[in-house]
Amino acid sequence: MDDMSMNAMVGNKSGNKGFKPLVSEGSEISEASDVLENITDSEEIYHITWVTHNSRISERMRLYKVKIGEPIIFSDEDKKVVTEIIKKVINEYSIKFINYIVNNDHVHIVIICKEEERDNIVKILKSKTTYYYKKIFGIVEKFNLWAQKYNSSIIKSDEELVKVINYVKYNDLKH
């Protein structure tokens, strides 16, 4: 794992909602257990991904002949900057997260929230990262850092959570 990944650094305690202690203290997965301990009955764990602007072309975009510009592809330095920006936004808005990673053309994040809060949390993460990114790089014109949509899936079991945490944590090795 490199420094483009951020994990909730926590101890080894039991979680709610049927998520048991995942593994022994000091393991890669035990880092999520404090966050899991604080899940309420109305919250879910979501694996969320979104892509940079114009980096992926959907069937809908082809069908409606949407004008496609240059894709935004992050350099290693950009990934470090965006990682720090997301960390700042998470802290600023007290977003419950387990881990995240910024890749060249997309982001993975595992968050804990109520279903009705999910869209707004993603909107905050995407809009605030764009705001800070523009500020850091002195971009004054209209600028879209991210594509409009995002993907989301609910994590329903310990086994799935372990897989997703590792998938996110080591995703940069895949790309």
N, CA, C and O of each residue as an XYZ file, in Angstrom:
700
protein
N       0.847     -1.182      0.000
C       0.000      0.000      0.000
C       0.884      1.234      0.000
O       1.898      1.277      0.697
N       0.499      2.250     -0.788
C       1.275      3.484     -0.775
C       0.502      4.576     -0.049
O      -0.526      4.300      0.569
N       0.982      5.804     -0.115
C       0.360      6.870      0.658
C      -0.859      7.489     -0.025
O      -1.347      8.521      0.435
N      -1.370      6.890     -1.113
C      -2.602      7.373     -1.723
C      -3.814      6.704     -1.085
O      -4.942      6.928     -1.523
N      -3.604      5.904     -0.080
C      -4.671      5.190      0.597
C      -4.772      5.705      2.028
O      -3.758      5.988      2.666
N      -5.988      5.822      2.521
C      -6.186      6.284      3.884
C      -7.109      5.304      4.585
O      -8.163      4.953      4.056
N      -6.723      4.867      5.760
C      -7.506      3.929      6.535
C      -7.848      4.535      7.882
O      -7.081      5.313      8.449
N      -9.020      4.162      8.381
C      -9.385      4.548      9.739
C      -8.436      3.808     10.666
O      -8.405      2.577     10.669
N      -7.683      4.527     11.432
C      -6.725      3.884     12.323
C      -7.377      3.728     13.694
O      -7.511      4.692     14.448
N      -7.775      2.506     13.998
C      -8.543      2.236     15.200
C      -8.057      0.948     15.862
O      -7.221      0.231     15.312
N      -8.591      0.668     17.043
C      -8.197     -0.506     17.801
C      -9.011     -1.734     17.460
O      -9.608     -1.804     16.386
N      -9.044     -2.706     18.362
C      -9.712     -3.976     18.109
C     -10.847     -4.160     19.113
O     -10.634     -4.662     20.217
N     -12.041     -3.756     18.728
C     -13.214     -3.885     19.583
C     -14.342     -4.499     18.772
O     -14.273     -4.555     17.544
N     -15.357     -4.950     19.444
C     -16.482     -5.588     18.767
C     -17.374     -4.553     18.098
O     -17.476     -3.418     18.564
N     -18.017     -4.947     17.009
C     -18.904     -4.053     16.269
C     -20.362     -4.376     16.493
O     -20.688     -5.403     17.088
N     -21.240     -3.516     16.026
C     -22.680     -3.687     16.068
C     -23.174     -4.371     14.809
O     -22.382     -4.727     13.936
N     -24.482     -4.556     14.714
C     -25.164     -5.039     13.514
C     -24.639     -6.383     13.046
O     -24.694     -6.683     11.853
N     -24.136     -7.190     13.949
C     -23.671     -8.507     13.567
C     -22.245     -8.535     13.058
O     -21.734     -9.612     12.752
N     -21.582     -7.397     12.956
C     -20.184     -7.396     12.539
C     -19.343     -7.714     13.765
O     -19.199     -6.886     14.665
N     -18.789     -8.922     13.793
C     -18.009     -9.400     14.946
C     -16.589     -8.849     14.888
O     -16.195     -8.264     13.879
N     -15.817     -9.027     15.954
C     -14.411     -8.639     15.841
C     -13.817     -9.370     14.642
O     -13.921    -10.593     14.539
N     -13.209     -8.633     13.756
C     -12.828     -9.210     12.475
C     -11.621    -10.121     12.577
O     -11.636    -11.228     12.039
N     -10.591     -9.681     13.250
C      -9.392    -10.489     13.436
C      -8.639     -9.953     14.630
O      -9.058     -8.976     15.250
N      -7.551    -10.576     14.949
C      -6.809    -10.175     16.140
C      -6.184     -8.790     15.997
O      -5.963     -8.292     14.893
N      -5.910     -8.195     17.136
C      -5.306     -6.866     17.175
C      -4.009     -6.836     16.391
O      -3.231     -7.789     16.417
N      -3.787     -5.738     15.698
C      -2.571     -5.572     14.931
C      -2.673     -6.057     13.500
O      -1.761     -5.832     12.705
N      -3.769     -6.722     13.157
C      -3.917     -7.185     11.780
C      -4.408     -6.036     10.908
O      -4.822     -4.994     11.416
N      -4.359     -6.231      9.599
C      -4.796     -5.195      8.664
C      -6.265     -4.835      8.856
O      -6.640     -3.672      8.704
N      -7.095     -5.812      9.185
C      -8.530     -5.596      9.234
C      -8.988     -5.033     10.579
O     -10.041     -4.398     10.644
N      -8.236     -5.245     11.639
C      -8.659     -4.753     12.955
C      -8.779     -3.236     12.984
O      -9.411     -2.681     13.883
N      -8.178     -2.562     12.008
C      -8.237     -1.103     11.954
C      -9.662     -0.580     11.825
O      -9.901      0.587     12.134
N     -10.600     -1.379     11.389
C     -11.969     -0.927     11.172
C     -12.863     -1.133     12.386
O     -13.988     -0.634     12.394
N     -12.415     -1.839     13.400
C     -13.331     -2.263     14.441
C     -13.889     -1.144     15.312
O     -15.045     -1.242     15.723
N     -13.139     -0.085     15.620
C     -13.701      1.033     16.395
C     -14.823      1.713     15.619
O     -15.852      2.072     16.190
N     -14.623      1.883     14.339
C     -15.652      2.499     13.507
C     -16.887      1.611     13.500
O     -18.008      2.111     13.600
N     -16.699      0.310     13.385
C     -17.817     -0.630     13.363
C     -18.580     -0.636     14.681
O     -19.793     -0.845     14.704
N     -17.865     -0.406     15.774
C     -18.510     -0.403     17.084
C     -19.585      0.671     17.183
O     -20.541      0.527     17.945
N     -19.430      1.744     16.416
C     -20.337      2.878     16.516
C     -21.421      2.917     15.445
O     -22.046      3.958     15.245
N     -21.655      1.805     14.754
C     -22.726      1.762     13.755
C     -24.060      1.668     14.476
O     -24.239      0.833     15.363
N     -24.991      2.524     14.092
C     -26.331      2.454     14.650
C     -27.179      1.508     13.805
O     -26.781      1.125     12.705
N     -28.352      1.133     14.324
C     -29.233      0.216     13.594
C     -29.708      0.792     12.268
O     -30.062      0.036     11.364
N     -29.722      2.100     12.135
C     -30.212      2.713     10.895
C     -29.095      2.978      9.883
O     -29.360      3.496      8.798
N     -27.846      2.629     10.225
C     -26.722      2.869      9.326
C     -26.319      1.588      8.599
O     -26.539      0.474      9.073
N     -25.723      1.796      7.434
C     -25.187      0.705      6.622
C     -23.735      1.033      6.285
O     -23.293      2.173      6.424
N     -23.008      0.018      5.842
C     -21.647      0.211      5.348
C     -21.724      0.151      3.828
O     -22.264     -0.797      3.257
N     -21.176      1.176      3.183
C     -21.227      1.268      1.724
C     -19.822      1.306      1.129
O     -18.935      1.991      1.637
N     -19.641      0.561      0.052
C     -18.447      0.690     -0.784
C     -18.866      1.585     -1.944
O     -19.739      1.225     -2.734
N     -18.245      2.740     -2.037
C     -18.622      3.742     -3.039
C     -17.430      4.009     -3.951
O     -16.288      4.098     -3.501
N     -17.721      4.132     -5.227
C     -16.695      4.515     -6.193
C     -17.226      5.631     -7.078
O     -18.418      5.691     -7.380
N     -16.331      6.508     -7.485
C     -16.662      7.487     -8.507
C     -15.423      7.741     -9.346
O     -14.300      7.475     -8.917
N     -15.644      8.259    -10.549
C     -14.545      8.412    -11.504
C     -14.296      9.887    -11.798
O     -15.146     10.746    -11.561
N     -13.098     10.151    -12.322
C     -12.767     11.510    -12.729
C     -13.541     11.869    -13.999
O     -13.985     10.995    -14.744
N     -13.687     13.155    -14.222
C     -14.447     13.670    -15.359
C     -13.882     13.159    -16.682
O     -12.679     13.234    -16.936
N     -14.764     12.647    -17.502
C     -14.449     12.158    -18.858
C     -13.512     10.954    -18.897
O     -13.001     10.616    -19.965
N     -13.275     10.305    -17.769
C     -12.361      9.156    -17.786
C     -13.061      7.869    -18.213
O     -12.404      6.916    -18.631
N     -14.366      7.835    -18.113
C     -15.146      6.669    -18.526
C     -16.325      7.165    -19.355
O     -16.909      8.205    -19.050
N     -16.670      6.430    -20.391
C     -17.770      6.814    -21.271
C     -18.885      5.785    -21.115
O     -18.673      4.592    -21.330
N     -20.081      6.258    -20.737
C     -21.206      5.354    -20.538
C     -22.010      5.188    -21.832
O     -21.884      5.971    -22.774
N     -22.835      4.147    -21.843
C     -23.740      3.939    -22.981
C     -24.667      5.137    -23.154
O     -24.949      5.552    -24.278
N     -25.141      5.692    -22.036
C     -26.026      6.852    -22.088
C     -25.337      8.023    -22.785
O     -25.958      8.738    -23.571
N     -24.060      8.212    -22.495
C     -23.314      9.303    -23.118
C     -23.184      9.072    -24.626
O     -23.304     10.006    -25.418
N     -22.940      7.827    -25.007
C     -22.869      7.507    -26.444
C     -24.221      7.705    -27.110
O     -24.317      8.305    -28.181
N     -25.265      7.193    -26.464
C     -26.621      7.265    -27.008
C     -27.048      8.710    -27.262
O     -27.614      9.020    -28.310
N     -26.776      9.581    -26.308
C     -27.191     10.983    -26.427
C     -26.100     11.881    -27.006
O     -26.223     13.105    -27.004
N     -25.041     11.259    -27.497
C     -23.957     11.980    -28.168
C     -23.426     13.147    -27.336
O     -23.243     14.260    -27.828
N     -23.190     12.851    -26.069
C     -22.641     13.847    -25.156
C     -21.226     14.190    -25.609
O     -20.421     13.303    -25.893
N     -20.933     15.487    -25.672
C     -19.603     15.937    -26.074
C     -18.607     15.555    -24.982
O     -18.788     15.890    -23.811
N     -17.568     14.860    -25.381
C     -16.571     14.360    -24.439
C     -15.287     15.175    -24.588
O     -14.758     15.326    -25.689
N     -14.803     15.686    -23.481
C     -13.543     16.424    -23.488
C     -12.401     15.524    -23.061
O     -12.536     14.302    -23.002
N     -11.289     16.146    -22.768
C     -10.120     15.405    -22.300
C     -10.410     14.797    -20.925
O     -10.976     15.463    -20.058
N     -10.027     13.543    -20.729
C     -10.243     12.934    -19.409
C      -9.266     13.502    -18.382
O      -8.150     13.900    -18.715
N      -9.703     13.530    -17.152
C      -8.819     13.918    -16.054
C      -8.167     12.651    -15.519
O      -8.843     11.746    -15.029
N      -6.867     12.602    -15.617
C      -6.072     11.478    -15.123
C      -5.064     12.061    -14.126
O      -4.266     12.932    -14.473
N      -5.111     11.577    -12.909
C      -4.237     12.107    -11.872
C      -2.806     11.594    -12.003
O      -2.570     10.421    -12.294
N      -1.868     12.495    -11.783
C      -0.464     12.107    -11.619
C      -0.303     11.602    -10.185
O      -1.231     11.702     -9.381
N       0.864     11.064     -9.868
C       1.119     10.632     -8.487
C       0.983     11.800     -7.519
O       0.451     11.639     -6.421
N       1.462     12.974     -7.922
C       1.343     14.159     -7.061
C      -0.119     14.551     -6.876
O      -0.532     14.884     -5.765
N      -0.909     14.517     -7.954
C      -2.345     14.810     -7.863
C      -3.031     13.855     -6.898
O      -3.868     14.273     -6.098
N      -2.677     12.562     -6.969
C      -3.292     11.563     -6.087
C      -2.997     11.889     -4.618
O      -3.866     11.753     -3.758
N      -1.772     12.318     -4.345
C      -1.419     12.699     -2.970
C      -2.251     13.895     -2.519
O      -2.760     13.919     -1.398
N      -2.385     14.882     -3.394
C      -3.159     16.090     -3.064
C      -4.619     15.725     -2.816
O      -5.202     16.151     -1.818
N      -5.217     14.939     -3.714
C      -6.633     14.568     -3.565
C      -6.839     13.706     -2.323
O      -7.862     13.837     -1.651
N      -5.888     12.830     -2.007
C      -5.971     12.026     -0.788
C      -6.042     12.931      0.444
O      -6.863     12.708      1.334
N      -5.191     13.941      0.493
C      -5.190     14.877      1.616
C      -6.466     15.723      1.644
O      -6.984     16.028      2.718
N      -6.966     16.096      0.483
C      -8.209     16.872      0.423
C      -9.366     16.039      0.965
O     -10.165     16.535      1.759
N      -9.465     14.786      0.547
C     -10.546     13.925      1.041
C     -10.431     13.768      2.548
O     -11.440     13.808      3.252
N      -9.220     13.591      3.049
C      -9.000     13.491      4.502
C      -9.531     14.747      5.203
O     -10.191     14.656      6.238
N      -9.237     15.915      4.628
C      -9.700     17.179      5.201
C     -11.229     17.253      5.216
O     -11.823     17.663      6.213
N     -11.859     16.859      4.115
C     -13.322     16.916      4.015
C     -13.956     15.924      4.993
O     -14.948     16.248      5.648
N     -13.392     14.724      5.095
C     -13.901     13.726      6.048
C     -13.874     14.291      7.460
O     -14.841     14.146      8.208
N     -12.776     14.929      7.823
C     -12.660     15.518      9.165
C     -13.595     16.703      9.332
O     -14.245     16.845     10.368
N     -13.664     17.547      8.323
C     -14.502     18.749      8.367
C     -15.973     18.407      8.565
O     -16.685     19.113      9.278
N     -16.433     17.325      7.935
C     -17.845     16.947      7.989
C     -18.105     15.724      8.870
O     -19.217     15.197      8.873
N     -17.112     15.274      9.606
C     -17.226     14.116     10.510
C     -17.864     12.915      9.814
O     -18.788     12.295     10.340
N     -17.361     12.602      8.640
C     -17.870     11.471      7.874
C     -17.253     10.195      8.442
O     -16.036     10.101      8.603
N     -18.104      9.216      8.743
C     -17.624      7.924      9.226
C     -17.111      7.146      8.022
O     -17.847      6.908      7.064
N     -15.857      6.758      8.079
C     -15.286      5.983      6.976
C     -14.409      4.883      7.537
O     -13.949      4.951      8.677
N     -14.185      3.872      6.722
C     -13.269      2.804      7.102
C     -11.961      2.970      6.345
O     -10.892      2.978      6.955
N     -12.031      3.102      5.031
C     -10.827      3.392      4.267
C     -11.192      3.964      2.901
O     -12.342      3.899      2.468
N     -10.199      4.517      2.244
C     -10.376      5.021      0.880
C      -9.045      5.032      0.161
O      -7.977      4.961      0.768
N      -9.146      5.125     -1.165
C      -7.952      5.224     -1.986
C      -8.264      6.063     -3.220
O      -9.357      5.991     -3.782
N      -7.287      6.851     -3.623
C      -7.388      7.665     -4.838
C      -6.479      7.027     -5.878
O      -5.279      6.872     -5.654
N      -7.059      6.658     -7.019
C      -6.305      6.096     -8.137
C      -6.193      7.138     -9.246
O      -6.663      8.265     -9.091
N      -5.578      6.768    -10.352
C      -5.381      7.715    -11.457
C      -6.675      8.304    -11.995
O      -6.709      9.472    -12.383
N      -7.739      7.513    -12.024
C      -8.983      8.003    -12.623
C     -10.233      7.682    -11.808
O     -11.348      7.811    -12.315
N     -10.065      7.269    -10.564
C     -11.238      6.980     -9.734
C     -10.867      6.909     -8.248
O      -9.698      6.855     -7.865
N     -11.929      6.912     -7.434
C     -11.792      6.850     -5.974
C     -12.655      5.707     -5.464
O     -13.763      5.486     -5.953
N     -12.139      4.984     -4.478
C     -12.915      4.010     -3.712
C     -12.966      4.530     -2.285
O     -11.961      5.001     -1.754
N     -14.136      4.445     -1.666
C     -14.247      4.801     -0.250
C     -15.286      3.894      0.402
O     -16.306      3.565     -0.203
N     -15.015      3.497      1.634
C     -15.963      2.709      2.411
C     -16.445      3.616      3.533
O     -15.672      4.028      4.397
N     -17.749      3.922      3.500
C     -18.330      4.828      4.491
C     -19.448      4.132      5.261
O     -19.976      3.103      4.841
N     -19.786      4.721      6.385
C     -20.884      4.244      7.218
C     -21.856      5.406      7.371
O     -21.483      6.481      7.838
N     -23.112      5.181      6.971
C     -24.117      6.237      7.073
C     -25.515      5.650      6.902
O     -25.678      4.477      6.565
N     -26.500      6.477      7.138
C     -27.882      6.112      6.846
C     -28.082      6.204      5.331
O     -27.437      7.002      4.651
N     -28.979      5.380      4.827
C     -29.222      5.379      3.379
C     -29.588      6.762      2.866
O     -29.123      7.181      1.806
N     -30.421      7.468      3.618
C     -30.872      8.794      3.171
C     -29.769      9.854      3.231
O     -29.939     10.941      2.680
N     -28.656      9.561      3.881
C     -27.522     10.494      3.948
C     -26.475     10.247      2.859
O     -25.668     11.125      2.551
N     -26.499      9.044      2.281
C     -25.435      8.625      1.359
C     -25.238      9.593      0.190
O     -24.114     10.025     -0.066
N     -26.307      9.937     -0.518
C     -26.168     10.834     -1.671
C     -25.548     12.166     -1.278
O     -24.689     12.689     -1.988
N     -25.979     12.709     -0.160
C     -25.454     13.999      0.284
C     -23.980     13.900      0.688
O     -23.204     14.818      0.425
N     -23.599     12.808      1.317
C     -22.196     12.623      1.700
C     -21.316     12.566      0.456
O     -20.258     13.193      0.412
N     -21.749     11.818     -0.552
C     -20.972     11.731     -1.793
C     -20.922     13.098     -2.468
O     -19.882     13.504     -2.985
N     -22.050     13.804     -2.461
C     -22.088     15.150     -3.048
C     -21.092     16.075     -2.343
O     -20.369     16.827     -2.997
N     -21.056     16.019     -1.019
C     -20.109     16.831     -0.245
C     -18.671     16.453     -0.598
O     -17.846     17.326     -0.867
N     -18.373     15.158     -0.596
C     -17.009     14.711     -0.902
C     -16.574     15.174     -2.288
O     -15.463     15.678     -2.458
N     -17.441     15.006     -3.272
C     -17.070     15.368     -4.641
C     -16.996     16.881     -4.830
O     -16.060     17.377     -5.457
N     -17.964     17.616     -4.300
C     -17.967     19.074     -4.509
C     -16.843     19.754     -3.719
O     -16.191     20.663     -4.233
N     -16.616     19.327     -2.492
C     -15.558     19.943     -1.682
C     -14.165     19.601     -2.207
O     -13.269     20.445     -2.184
N     -13.976     18.358     -2.684
C     -12.667     18.049     -3.251
C     -12.420     18.873     -4.511
O     -11.296     19.309     -4.761
N     -13.461     19.084     -5.297
C     -13.316     19.937     -6.489
C     -12.970     21.363     -6.072
O     -12.076     21.982     -6.649
N     -13.676     21.880     -5.072
C     -13.431     23.244     -4.592
C     -11.977     23.415     -4.142
O     -11.298     24.348     -4.571
N     -11.501     22.511     -3.272
C     -10.131     22.621     -2.756
C      -9.100     22.359     -3.854
O      -8.053     23.006     -3.888
N      -9.388     21.422     -4.743
C      -8.472     21.126     -5.850
C      -8.279     22.374     -6.719
O      -7.156     22.738     -7.066
N      -9.405     23.023     -7.064
C      -9.325     24.254     -7.867
C      -8.520     25.325     -7.136
O      -7.705     26.022     -7.741
N      -8.751     25.449     -5.850
C      -8.053     26.451     -5.045
C      -6.542     26.174     -5.008
O      -5.736     27.084     -5.200
N      -6.173     24.925     -4.763
C      -4.759     24.548     -4.679
C      -4.044     24.769     -6.004
O      -2.910     25.246     -6.032
N      -4.711     24.419     -7.107
C      -4.065     24.495     -8.418
C      -4.392     25.787     -9.176
O      -4.030     25.928    -10.344
N      -5.079     26.734     -8.513
C      -5.347     28.041     -9.108
C      -6.263     27.991    -10.324
O      -6.109     28.792    -11.246
N      -7.198     27.077    -10.336
C      -8.141     26.952    -11.456
C      -9.308     27.888    -11.194
O      -9.988     27.758    -10.177
N      -9.548     28.828    -12.096
C     -10.626     29.800    -11.892
C     -11.817     29.568    -12.815
O     -12.939     29.957    -12.492
N     -11.578     28.936    -13.960
C     -12.681     28.705    -14.893
C     -13.544     27.525    -14.429
O     -13.181     26.795    -13.506
N     -14.701     27.358    -15.096
C     -15.576     26.225    -14.787
C     -14.756     24.947    -14.956
O     -14.041     24.780    -15.944
N     -14.868     24.066    -13.995
C     -14.025     22.877    -13.988
C     -14.762     21.736    -13.301
O     -15.253     21.895    -12.184
N     -14.840     20.595    -13.960
C     -15.426     19.391    -13.374
C     -14.314     18.402    -13.087
O     -13.661     17.906    -14.005
N     -14.103     18.121    -11.831
C     -13.091     17.145    -11.434
C     -13.643     15.729    -11.548
O     -12.918     14.803    -11.914
N     -14.928     15.562    -11.235
C     -15.548     14.244    -11.153
C     -16.693     14.103    -12.150
O     -17.310     15.091    -12.549
N     -16.966     12.862    -12.546
C     -18.168     12.546    -13.318
C     -19.374     12.736    -12.406
O     -19.236     12.759    -11.183
N     -20.552     12.870    -13.003
C     -21.753     13.157    -12.214
C     -22.171     12.011    -11.302
O     -22.567     12.249    -10.161
N     -22.093     10.796    -11.773
C     -22.651      9.663    -11.037
C     -21.615      8.989    -10.148
O     -20.426      9.303    -10.195
N     -22.094      8.065     -9.346
C     -21.219      7.221     -8.539
C     -21.862      5.859     -8.390
O     -23.061      5.703     -8.616
N     -21.065      4.871     -8.009
C     -21.567      3.522     -7.752
C     -21.508      3.253     -6.263
O     -20.617      3.727     -5.557
N     -22.480      2.477     -5.803
C     -22.563      2.188     -4.381
C     -23.073      0.767     -4.175
O     -23.973      0.313     -4.883
N     -22.493      0.069     -3.202
C     -23.026     -1.236     -2.814
C     -22.970     -1.348     -1.296
O     -22.045     -0.851     -0.654
N     -23.974     -2.007     -0.739
C     -24.040     -2.219      0.709
C     -23.218     -3.456      1.054
O     -23.287     -4.476      0.369
N     -22.451     -3.347      2.113
C     -21.665     -4.469      2.616
C     -22.493     -5.133      3.706
O     -22.893     -4.484      4.673
N     -22.750     -6.427      3.548
C     -23.709     -7.108      4.419
C     -23.114     -8.139      5.375
O     -23.819     -8.643      6.249
N     -21.831     -8.459      5.224
C     -21.264     -9.501      6.090
C     -19.814     -9.173      6.441
O     -19.167     -8.345      5.799
N     -19.331     -9.846      7.475
C     -17.926     -9.699      7.859
C     -17.006    -10.073      6.701
O     -16.037     -9.374      6.404
N     -17.330    -11.185      6.058
C     -16.482    -11.666      4.968
C     -16.424    -10.645      3.836
O     -15.354    -10.366      3.294
N     -17.567    -10.100      3.490
C     -17.603     -9.092      2.428
C     -16.835     -7.846      2.848
O     -16.122     -7.255      2.036
N     -16.972     -7.444      4.104
C     -16.262     -6.270      4.603
C     -14.746     -6.479      4.527
O     -14.016     -5.583      4.104
N     -14.282     -7.641      4.930
C     -12.852     -7.947      4.865
C     -12.376     -7.854      3.418
O     -11.338     -7.254      3.140
N     -13.132     -8.444      2.501
C     -12.759     -8.399      1.079
C     -12.701     -6.967      0.564
O     -11.755     -6.592     -0.129
N     -13.708     -6.168      0.900
C     -13.763     -4.787      0.395
C     -12.646     -3.941      1.000
O     -12.009     -3.162      0.291
N     -12.403     -4.086      2.295
C     -11.317     -3.327      2.928
C      -9.991     -3.624      2.226
O      -9.231     -2.708      1.914
N      -9.722     -4.888      1.984
C      -8.478     -5.255      1.300
C      -8.479     -4.814     -0.156
O      -7.451     -4.369     -0.666
N      -9.612     -4.929     -0.828
C      -9.717     -4.493     -2.217
C      -9.378     -3.011     -2.336
O      -8.615     -2.602     -3.211
N      -9.958     -2.213     -1.439
C      -9.696     -0.767     -1.459
C      -8.250     -0.492     -1.068
O      -7.556      0.278     -1.732
N      -7.805     -1.117      0.000
C      -6.463     -0.841      0.511
C      -5.375     -1.129     -0.520
O      -4.389     -0.398     -0.606
N      -5.553     -2.185     -1.295
C      -4.526     -2.592     -2.256
C      -4.915     -2.298     -3.711
O      -4.299     -2.831     -4.635
N      -5.917     -1.470     -3.915
C      -6.406     -1.215     -5.265
C      -5.361     -0.564     -6.164
O      -5.354     -0.798     -7.372
N      -4.493      0.240     -5.597
C      -3.464      0.902     -6.413
C      -2.499     -0.109     -7.035
O      -1.889      0.177     -8.065
N      -2.353     -1.282     -6.425
C      -1.488     -2.315     -6.991
C      -2.100     -2.939     -8.235
O      -1.395     -3.464     -9.097
N      -3.427     -2.873     -8.313
C      -4.164     -3.441     -9.443
C      -4.060     -2.553    -10.674
O      -4.136     -3.046    -11.799
N      -3.889     -1.261    -10.477
C      -3.925     -0.310    -11.604
C      -2.539      0.176    -11.982
O      -2.396      0.977    -12.906
